Amino acid sequence: MTDTRFVVLVGIAALFVTACASQPSPTAPSVSANLAAANVSARIKSSASCTVDIGATSHPLPALHLLVAWLNVSIANNGSSLNCGQVNSLDAKLGNVTSKLDQDPPNFDAACGASTALVNEMSSLVRRGQLATPAFPPPVPGGPTNVLAAAEDLNQHWCDAAHGGLTGPR
């Protein structure tokens, strides 16, 4: 199990580097980043009974897929004690965020509200010691290093976009 987690963590780190560092902009991800995220999620699903899965998206949303991968690693961490109902709640909230961002054009205002609900639930679970926050290599210099920080960062991005501060999804 430790070897599997190491492989998953290395895969996620490589995924973040591929998705974030090599992209010309946050709105132009590569197909390989999405495929790699799907592979990481599939590996985690095989080792955990309850996981988060947003499925395929019509538009490339690599940062959201990577958040899902980090969340699944955090859920599977020995320091987490979530039951399937709590995981399903996180999954539903992420599904709601996904549906808002996967529109044409993305509904950033609704994504801001939906991701705020997700961050609030994750924060509560972390505070109660039920959701572990293992450290990951930052996807970009100065970037987030755990799942809660990543969710907060993306929430801020989508809320900024809702208020005219940014132009595209991550």
N, C-alpha and C positions, 0 to 999 in steps of 0.2 A: 504494500500500500504506500509506503514512503517513497519507493522508486517511482510509482505512478504519479504521485503528487509532484515529485521533482520534475518529471517529464512534462507534466501539465504546466507547472510554473515556468519552466524554460520555454515551453511553447507559447505561453501567454506573453512572456517578455519579448520573444521574437515577433509575435503578432503585433504588439504595440509599436515596436520599432518599425516594422514593415508598414503598418497602417498610418502611423503618425509622422514618422521622420521622413519617409520617402514620398509623401503625397505633396503635389503642388498646392493643394488647398484642401480644407476640410470637406468640401463638397465633391471631390473627385477621387474616391477611393479605388483601389485596385480590386479586381475580381479575386485575386489570390488572398487578400486580407479577409474577405467574406468567407471564402472556402476554408481558410485556416481557422477562423472563429467557429465555423460549423464543426470542424474536426475536433477542436478542443472541447466544445460542448458535448459532442457525441462521446468522447472519451470519459468525460466527467459523468455523464448520464449512466454509463455502464458501471460506475463504481458507487453511485449514490441512489437511494431509493426515491428521494424527492428532489427535483431540480427545477430551475427556472429555464424556460425556453420560449423565445419570442418567434421562433420559426423564421422562414424566409421572408424577406421584405421586397416590395416592388422597387424601391429605391435603395441605393447603397447607404447603409447606416453603420459604418464600421465601428465607431465609438460606442454605439448602443450595443452592438454584438459583443464587443470587448467587455463592456460593463457586465453583461450577462455572464461571460466566461469568468470574470473576477468574482462575481457574486456566487456562482456555483462552486468555485474553489473555496470561498469563505464559508459557505454552507456546509461543505464536506469537511472542513477543518475540524480537528478534534476539540477545539475550543468552542465550537458552536453547539447549541442544544435546541435547535428549532424543530418543531414538529411539522408534519406535512401540511397542516392547515396554515401555519405561518408562512411556509415556503409558497404555498398556493396563493396566499394574499400578495406576496411580493411579485409572483408571476403575473397575477391579474393587473397589478399596478404597472408593471413593465409592459404588459400587453396594451394597456391603455395609452401609455407614452408612445409606444411603437405605432399604434393606429393613428395618432395625431401627427407624428413626424413622417409617416409613410404616405401622406396625402400629397396631392399636387395642386397647389403649392402646400408646403408643410404648414400646419396650424400651430405656430409657435406659442400663441397665447394659451391654447388648450394644453399643449405639451408642457408649458411652464407650470400650470396648475396640477397636472397629473404627476409630473416629476417632483413637485414640491410634496405631494402626498407620499410618494415613494421615499423621498429623503427623510421625511418625518417618521415614517414607520421604521426605516433602517436605523435612524438615530436612536429611536426608542429601544430597539432590539440590542443595539451596541451598548447603550447605557445600562441595560438590565443584564448584560453579560451573556446574552443568548446568541449573538452574531459575532463571530470572530472577525478581526480585521488584520489578517496577515499582511506583511509588507511585501509589495511588489516593486520591481524596478520601475521608476517613473517612465511613462511612455514618451515624454519629451522632457528636456531639461527643466527642472522646477515643477514638473507635473505631479499629479496625485500619486501616492504610493500605497493606498489601500482602497477598498471598495467604497467605503463611505465618502472619502475625499473625492473619489472619481465621480460618484453620483452627485455630490454637491457641486463639483466643477461643471458637469454637464447641465445640471439644473440651472446654474447661473448663466451658462451659454444660451440655453433655450429661452430663459426669461429675458436676457438682454436682447435676443433676436425678436422677441415679442414686442419689445419696447423700442424697436428700431436701431438697436446697437450693433447687431451682426446681420450677416446676409444669408447664412446657410446652416444646415444641420451638421452635426459631427458624426 
